[in-house]
Amino acid sequence: MGAEALAAALVFISVGALTMVLLQSDSPRRAAEQRIRTLNKPHGDPALEGQGLLTRSVSPLPFLRKLTSTDNDWVGRTTLDLQRAGLSLRVSEYLLIRLLTAALIGIAVVLISNASPLGVVLAMLFGAGGFMVPAAVVRHLKGRRQSALNAQLVETLQMISNGLRSGFAFTQAIELAARQMAPPMSDELEYFLRDSRLGSAAEDSLKALVERTGSLDIEMMVTTILVQRTTGGNLSEILDNVAETIRERERLKGEIRALTASQRFTGLILSIYPAFLAVVFFAIAPSVMKVLITEATGRILLVVAVCLQLMGAWTIRRILTLDV
């Protein structure tokens, strides 16, 4: 009875917090007070003057507003990661999703284990894993978006180079490429053009492009352009050379993927075959395998085996990941 009451209370708290975030909005009085405090606050950096006057509140929940204050380094890194992943979530919303995921997974484990001591320990472990699941999803989306940007970069450089040869200015050549390219490259080029229209210097807009994407290839392109703007030279020819360098890197990456295909397939088999064998053994001899679930020692061994298997899969993936 106590376990059911605890689970019900946790579910009520989680659902209530999510409902407040989705439905509650900042009052006009609170928004006005925040703007007045921003105006009265002295700015040490003139570049930051006026920042935040037209932005949304960090979070309607006080405890999340305190956790996601702009003075926190984690908030800055998380904001950049969400931006690089192409997500429009606020940091407070992202943190709330992680907390709710951990709470729901922990509650489910507690209910399945009937609130036994081992079940509580497992709930904490699985809850910690659930807390990391949204972060893994963001990393996956960020890596996929960066790969898409790198795949479009050679074509983008060729379009900019052709535009410069045709007599366009640098900004006009980028605008031409933005109209021709597909997302996500067109989105990033539009951000660059928007910053330029708002009065930002071209160098600052290019640096913001590198920080916003986190792509090494785009950083190489921007560094080349900045050096050319300082020392001079034929920019179209320089961009052609950069495109050829990136094309060779992509070819080398393809060769490495082809040479390591067998090893990566072996690593995949080694990662999934224990789970497949466990299913087969449960089907063949359920009376023997159920000891892993019914007995406390069996549950401990099962948890240890799962942890070791995950560590092995992660190690194999890290070994087979080669940077070019």
N, C-alpha and C positions, 0 to 999 in steps of 0.2 A: 504493500500500500504506500509506504514511504517513497519507494522508487517511482511509482506512477505519479505521485504528487510533485516530486522534484522535477520529473520530466515535463509535466504539464506546466509548471511554473516557468521553466526555461523556454519552452515553446512560446508561452504567452509573452515573455519578455522579448524574445527574438522577433516575433511577428509584430508586436507593438512598436518596437524600434524601427522596423522596416516601414510600417504604415506611417509613422511620424515623418520619416524622411521623404516618403513619396507624396504625402498630402500637405504637410505643414510648410508654409512659406514665411519668409521673414516679414514682419510687420513694417509698414512705412516708417513708423517712428524709429525702429531699430536701424533701418537702412539709412535714414537721415542722420542719426547719431554717428553711425560709422563713417559717413562721408565728412561730417564736421570734424571728427577726430583725425581723419586723414589729411584734411586741409590744414589743421592746426599743427600737425606733426612736422617738425623740421626734417628736411631731407639732406643727408650728408653728401649724396651723389646727385648732381643735377640731372643725370640721365634717368633717375628714378622719379623725378618730380612729376606729380600728377598720376602716378601709377596706382591702379586700384580704385579710381573714382567711379568707374563704370563697370566694375566686375561684380559678379555675384558673391554673396556671402559664402564663406568656406563651407559651413554646414549649419543647418537649423538646430542640431543637437549640441548643447553646451560642451559635453565631454569630448565629442568629436572635434568641435571647434578648437578646443584647447590642445588636443593631440595633434591636429593638423595645422598648427600655427605656421606662418611663413618663415619663422626663425629656425625651424627644424631642418637639419640637413637631409633627413630622410624624406621629408615632404618635397624638397627640391629635386632629389633624385627620382622619386616616384612620379612627380609631375612630368619630368623629362621622359621617363620610360613610357608613361601613358601616351604622351604626344608622339613618341617614336613608334608606338604600336598602332597609331591611328585611331585611338579611342578618345571619346569626348567626355569621359568620366571625370568628375572631380576627385581629388585625393580622399576626401571624406567618404564619398560614395564607394570608392574602391576599398577603403579600409573597412567599411561596414559590410561589404560583400564578403570579405575575408573572415570577419568575425562571425557572421551568420553561417557561413559554410562550416567553420570549425564547430560552432555550437550545434548545428543540426546533425553533423556526423557524430559528434560526441553523444548527443541525446539518443541517436539511433543505436549506437553501440551499447549504451547503458540499458536501453529497453531490451535489446536482444540478449544481453548477458544477465538480465534480472537483477541488476545493480550489485553483482558480486564484487568482492575486492579486486579480483583480477579484471573483471569487466570495467571497473572504474579506471584502472591503470591503462587498459586498452583504449578506453574512451579518451583519455588524455593524449595517448600516442596518436590515435587516429584523428583526433581533433587538431593536433598540431600539424599532421599531414594535410588535413582539409584546409587549414589556414594557409598552407603553402601552395595549394592547387591554383587559386587565381593568379598568384605570382608566376607560376609556371605557364599559365595560359598567356599572360602578358608577354613573357619572354618569347614564347612561340610566335605570337603575333608580331612582335617587334622584329624577330629574325626573319620572318616571312616577308614583312614589308621592306626591310633592308635588302633582302635578296631580289625583290621585285624592282626596287630602285636601281640596284647594280645592273640588273639585266637590261634596263631601259637606258642606262647612262651612255653607252656607246652611240646609240641612235640619236640621243639628245645632243651629244657633242658634235656629231656630224651635221645635225640641223643648224646648230648655232654657228658652226664653222662655215657652212654654206650661206647662211644669212649674212655673215660678216663679209664674205667674198662678194656678195651681191650689193654691198654698199650700205647695209643696215648698221645702225649703231648697236652697241652691245645689248642694251635693254630691249631694243626692238627685235633683235635676233632671239633673245630669250622669250619675248612675247610670242613670236612666231612658233618657237618650239613648244610653248605651253599650249597653243591651239592645236598642234599636230599630235602631241603625245597623249597617251591614256593615263589614268590614275595608276599608281600614286605620284608619278613624276610630274604630271600636269598640276596636281595640287600643290606640290612643293614649289614649282616655278611660279604659280599664282601667288603663293605666300611671299616669295621674293619680290614680285612685281608690286604687290600691295604695300610692302614695306618701303619700296622705292617711291611709290606715289605719295606715301605719307611723309616723305622728307628724309628718310633714312639714307645715309651714305651707302654707296654700292659695296664698299668693303665691309661695313657692318651688316648689311643684308646677306652677303655671302657667308660671313662667319656665323650668322644666325641660321643659315641654311645647313651648315655643317653640324651645328649643335642640335638642330631640330631632327636631323636624319640619323646621325651617328654612323654614317657610312664612311669606310676608309677610302673607297674609290671617289666619293664626292669630295672628301677632304683633300685628296690628291688633286682633283680638278680645281678646287677653290684655291689651293696653295699656288698652283701654276698661274692662275689668273691674277692673283695678288702680286706675285713676283713680276709678271709681265707688266702690270700697271705701274710698277715701281721702276723697272729697268727698261721697259720698252721692248719692241719686237713685233713680229707678225703673229697676232693672236690666233688667227684661223689656222695657221700652220702648227702652232703650239698645241692647239686643241686636237688637231689631227694626230699629232704624236702621242698625246695623252690617250686618245681613243685607241690607238694601236697598242699601247702598253696595257690598257685594261683588257683589250681583246686577247692579248697573249696570256694574261693572267687567268682569264676565264678558260682558255684552251688548256692551260696547265692544270687548273682545277678539275676539268673534265677528265684529263688523263689520270689524275690521282684517284678520282672516283672510280674510274674503270679498273685501275690496278688493285684497288682495295675492295672491289665488289664482293669477292669471295670471302674475305675476312669479315666484312660487314654482315653478310648473310650468315656466316658461322656464329657471329656474335648475337644475331637475332634468334637463331635456333637455341643457343645456349641460354638465352634470356627467357624463352617461353616454354622450353620442353619440361622443366620441373612442374609447372602448372598443368600442362597436358598429362603428365604421368600421374599427378595427384588425382585428376578427374578419372583417369582410367582405373586407378587402384580403388577409388571410391565405388566405381561401377562393378569391379570384379569382386572385391572383398570389403563390403561396407562395414561389416562387423569388426574388422581389424582397424580400418582407418578411422572409425568414429571415436576411437580412443583419443585421437588428437583433439577432439572437440569436447568430449564428455569429461575427460580427466584434466586436472589442473596442470600436471606435468606435461601432458600432450599439448595443451593450449600454449604453454610457455615455449615448448619446442617449435610449435607451428609459427608463433610470432618471430622467434629467432630465425627460423628458416626463411620467412618472408623478408625480413630485414636484410639478411645476408644475400638473398637473391637480388633484391633491389640495389644493394651496394655493388654486386658483381655486374649487373646490367649497366649501372652508371659508370663503373670503371672501364668496361669494354668500350662504351661509347666515347669516353674521354680519350682512350688510347687511339681509337680510329679517327678522331677529329684532328685533321692536319690543317694548319694555317699556311696560306700561300701569300 
